[in-house]
């Protein structure tokens, strides 16, 4: 492992998991950057939404969502698997980065093809289509670079890269709006945000220490990461909510839904930061079941406390959102309030998922998320057809409640079975120049 960064105390010499203050400090640091980044992203959507109609916003958000889901499909859980293996000491930093390098050529080519194929059909114009086609590439690069930094416990640098990327995207949106090409503001800002984050994270990572790994080793790592991939894919399927509202209620209602939904990001930052910090944190507890159970109880208590923030936002959202976006987006305030209730449940779900995954039950987590989101997305489609954007948001709440029950059972079963043995790391193969 590389040395701990100045704002992150070294992990050696502390007991498994460390102190509560250290754990909360890391969550707070990551959460602070994430919430600012998500607020900036929300402002970017506000700038873009004010320059286009709700129908156009719905089409742009649909293309961006497809790109994000495609990036998760291509990743197949590799980045989260590498974070766990590196944090647990079964994989060194240089080799983890070499595995990502081996995957990069075909991953980026596939994402570009998928992005162009979908955006050229759905985007409001050709220029927007070309810009939105790059969203998937930017997301994949940003996720992998961010994950490699988290594996080194460089949370501050990972958060800095994300924040700078979001601010860069906002600058692009504002400049284009001031130049009178507001119709391209959001379509250009979204890929710019992720690509800038990826570039800065690569700078933080420094020069690569190893050459890329051979294809057969990459296949072996993917075999081990499949459980993480299924869970990530199931979770990212929530990004399909806006396309489903488009199918069920039309582009106008999808725009109203997207306006509320894309402002939801700051409410999920606590859940995201808890998951990013808790995964390597629990992995470092090792095979000491008593110590691990103590750290798991700590994670559960923190998750319960953090879920209060979305509940407060649910009350404030309805009167504020129409003031930000304009009177034509009045329904988006109610959409936001309903989605905020679901975000509170998301925060409760995160500790269950991390606990079960750390104990080797990642496929149970994947199954629970997949079942819940399948039910929720079907509800979103049907309810949007029946009652428009507001009722479509109820589908999100339904999905998270189902996931809460299933992940709670999975975590309980994993803890009852004790510390599960983790498969040894994939054997090394010769380097590829």
N, C-alpha and C positions, 0 to 999 in steps of 0.2 A: 504493500500500500504506500502511496505517497504520503508525505507528511501532512498533518492536519493544517488547515488554513488558519491564519491568525485569529479569526473570530470563532473558530470551532476548536475546542480543546482536544488534545490528543486522546485517542480512545484507549491507548495502552495504559495500564496501571490503574484503571478504574474497574469496579466490579461490573458484571454483565449488565448492560442496559444503562448504567450510570445513575445519576440523580434525577429526581423529578424536575428540579429547576433547569438542568441541562436539557432534558427532553422538551419541556415547555418552551425554553428559550429557542430551541431549534425550530419548533413548530411556529413560534411567534415570528421568528426571522423569515422563514419561508412564507408564512401566511401574510406578513406585512407586504412583502414584494408581490405576492400573488394578488392580493386584494387591490393594490395600486395598479398592477398590470391589467386586472380585469375591469377596473373602473376606467382605465384609459381605453381599453377595448370597447367598453360600453359607450364612451364618448365618441369613439371612432364610428360606431354604428349610428349614433345620434347625428353626427355630421353627415354621414352618408344618407341616412333616412330623410333628413330635411331637404335633400337635393333631389330625391326621387320619389315616385309614388309607392304606396304600399305594395302594389302588384310587382313593380320592379324589384323592390326590396325582397319580396318573397322568392323571386327567381335567383337573385344573387346569393341569398342565404342558402337556397337549395343546392346550388353548385358548390358553395364552400363546404357545406355539410357532407356532400358526397366525397369531396377531396379528403376531408378529415377521416371519414370512415375507411376510404381506400388505403390511407396511410397505416391505419391500425391493422387492416387485413394483411398488408404486405409485411408489417413488423412481426406478426404472429407471436407476440409475447417475448421476443428476443431481448428487448431492452430491459424489461423488468426481471427476467431470468438472470441476465448478466449483473444487474444490481445486486440481487440476492447472492449469487455465487461469489462476486467480488467482495461484498461486505462480510461474508462468512469465511473468507480466506481460501476458498477452493479454486479461485481464478485470480490471476494478477491483473493489474490495470492494463498493462501493455497488450496482453493476450486478448482481453475483452475488446479493446479498441481494434485489434487486428481482425477479430471476428466480424465486427461491424463493417470494416473496410472491405472484407470479402463479399459482403452482401450488397454493398452500395451500387455497383454498376447495373445489375439487373433490377434492383428495387426502383431506382430512379427512372429507368427506361419504362418499366411497367406502369409506374404512377403517371408519367407523362402521357402515355397512350390512353389510359383510363380518363385522365383529366381532360384531354382534348376531345375524346369521344363524347363525354357527357356535357361538357360546357358548350361545345359547338351546337348542340341540340337545344339546351335549356337557357343559356345566357341571353340577355336582352339584345346584345349586339356582338359582332365578331371580335372587336378589341377587348371587350369585357371577357369574352370566352377565352381568349388567349391568356389574359392575366389570371383568371380563375383556374385555368388548367394547371397552374404552378402551385396551387395551394397544397395539394397532396405532397409534393416534393418538399416544400418548406416545412410542413408538419413532421414528416418522417425525419428529416435532418435535425430539426430542433429537438424532437423527442429523444433521439439517440444521443446527441451531444449532451443534452440535459441529464439523461440517465447516467452517462459515463461520469459526469461531474458528481452526481449524487452518490454513485458507488464509491467515490473517493471521499465522501462526506464534505464536499465543497459546496454546501448548500447556499452560501452567500453568493458565490460566483454564478451558480445555476440560476438563482433568483435574479441577479443583476442582468444576466443575458436575456432572461424573459422580459424583464421590465424595460430594458433599452429597446428590445424588439417592438414591444407594444407602443412605446412612445414614437418610434420611427414610423410605424404604421399610421399613427394619428397625424403626424406631420405631413405624410404623403396625402392623406385625406383632406386636410385643411388647405394645403397648397393647391391641390386640384380644384377644390371648391372655390377658392379665391380666383383661380384662373378661368372660371366659368365652365369647367368640364366636370361638374359635380356628378354627372351620371357615371363617371369612371372612378369617383373617389373611393368608394367602398371596395370595388373590384380590384383596384390597385393596392389599397392599404392592407388588405388581408394577407396576400402572399408576401408583401414587403415585410410585414411584421414578423412572420415565421422565419423568413430567410435571413433577416438581420439577426434574430436571436441565434439561429444556427451558426452564423458566421462568428459572432462574438464568443459563443461557447467553444467553438473550435480553437479560437485564439487562446482561451483560458486553458484548454486541454494541453496545448503545446505540441511539439513535434511528436509524431507517432514513433513508438519505440520498436515495434515489430512490423514486418511485412504482413500482408493479408494472409489469412488462413486458407487451406485448401477446401474445395467444395464438399468433400466427404465429411470433414470436421464440422462444417457449417450445418450440414444435414443432421449430424448428431446433436448439436446444440439445439436445433429446432425441434427435434424429437423430445428433448427435455423441457423446452419452453412451451410446448403445446398447451398445457393447462393454463399458463399465464395468458397465452394468446387467445384462447377461447373466452376467458374472463374479460380481457380487454376488448375483444370484438363484440361481445355481448353488451358491454357497457357503452362502447362507442356507437352501437346501433341506436342509442337515444338520439344521436345526431340526425337520424332519419325522420324525426318527428315533423320537422318543417316540410320535407318532401311529401309526407303522408297527408299533412293538412292541405297542401297544394292539390293532391289527388282527391281528397274528400270534399273540400270546400272551395277550392279555387285559389288563384294567386293572391287575390286581395285579402282574404282571411288568413292566408299563410303569411303575408306581410305583417298583419296585426299580431299574429302569433310570434313571428320571429322578432318583432320589436320588443315584446315582453321577454321572450326566451333568451335573447342575446344579452339582455341586461341582467340575466340571472347569474352570470358568471361570478360576480363578487360574493354571492351567497354560497357558492360551492367551494370557495377558496379554502375554507377551514378544513373541509373534508379532504380536499386534494392535498393540502400541506400535511395533514395528519397521516395520510397514507404514505406520502413520500418520505416522511421522517421515520414513521413506525416500522416500515418494511426492513431497512437495514438495521434499525435499532433492535428489533426482536431477533433478527438473524444473528446478531453478535452475542445474544444470550447463550447460544450454543445448545448442548445436549443436557444441561442442568435443568431438569423439569421444574424443580421448586423455584429456581430463579426466574425461569421463563414464565411460570404462572404469575409470579409477582409483577413482572413487567406487563403481562397481558391485562391484569386487573387495572394497572395504571392507564393503559391505553383505552380501556373501556370507560373509565371514569372521565378521562379527558374528552372523549367523544361525546359523552352525555352532556357535558358542560357546553361544548361548542355548538350544539344543535340549537341553542337559544337564539343565536344571531339571526338565522333566517326567519324565525317567528316574528321578531321585531320588524324586520324589513317588510314582511307581508302586510303589516298595518300601514306602513309609510308609502308603499308603492303606488296604490291606486290614485291618490291625488297628485303625486309628483310626476309620473310618467307623461300624462297629457301636457303638462307644462313644459317638459323637455322636448317632446316630439311634435306637439301641435294637437289641436282638437280632433283631427281625423284619426288619431291613435288613442282615443279615450278608452276603447275596449282593451287595449294592451295593458293598462293599469290593472284591470281585473285578472287578465292572464298572468301577469307577474305575481300577483298575490297568491293565486292558486299554485303556481309553480314553486313559490317560496315555501309553501307547506311541504311539497315534495322534497325540496332541498334540505329541510330539517331532517327528514327521514334518511336522505343520502348520507348525512353526517353520522347518523347512528349506524348505518350499514358498514361504513369504512373499517371500524375496528374488527368487526366479525370477519370481513374479507381478509384482512392482513393476518389475523390470528390463524385462520384456517390455511391460508397459503403458506405461511411460515412453517406449519407442521406437516406440509406435504399433501394437503387436501385441496390443491388448486383446481382440480377438475370438478370437485363438488361446488366450489365457488363459481366456476364457469357455468355449471348447470343451473345453479340458483339464479344467477344474473340473467342467463339466457331465457329461462322460463318466465321470470318476472317481466323482462323487457318485451318478450313476445306478446304476453298478455296486455301489457301497457300500450304497445304500439298498435295492436289491433283495436284496443279501446280508443286510442287517439284517432284512428282512421274513421271508426264508426261514429264516435261522438262529434268529430268535426263535421261530418256529413249531416248530423242531426242538429247540432247547435252552434257550429262555427268555432272560432278561435278559443273562446272562453271554455266551452265544454271539452275541447280538445286537450286543454291543459289538465283536465281531471285524469286523463289517461296516464300522465306522468306520475301523478300521486298514486294511482293504482299500482303501477309497476314497482314503485319504490316500497310500498307496503308489502307486496308479495315477496320482493327481494329481502326485506327485513326479516320476515319469518323464515325463509329458506336459508339465509346466511347465518342466522342465529342458531338454527338446528345444526348446520355444518360446523360452526365453531364449537358448539357444545360437544358434538361427536368427536371432533379432532382433539379437544382437550381431554376427553375421557379416554382416548386411545393412547395418551402419552406422547412423548416426543417421537415423531416419525423419522425413520431413517431417510436421508436424502441421497439420491443416486449419486455416485461419484462423478466428478467432472469428466467431460468427454475427452478421451485420449488425444494427445497432440498428434498432428500430422506435419509433414514437411511444409515449410513456408513457401509462399508463392511470390516471386519477385514482380 
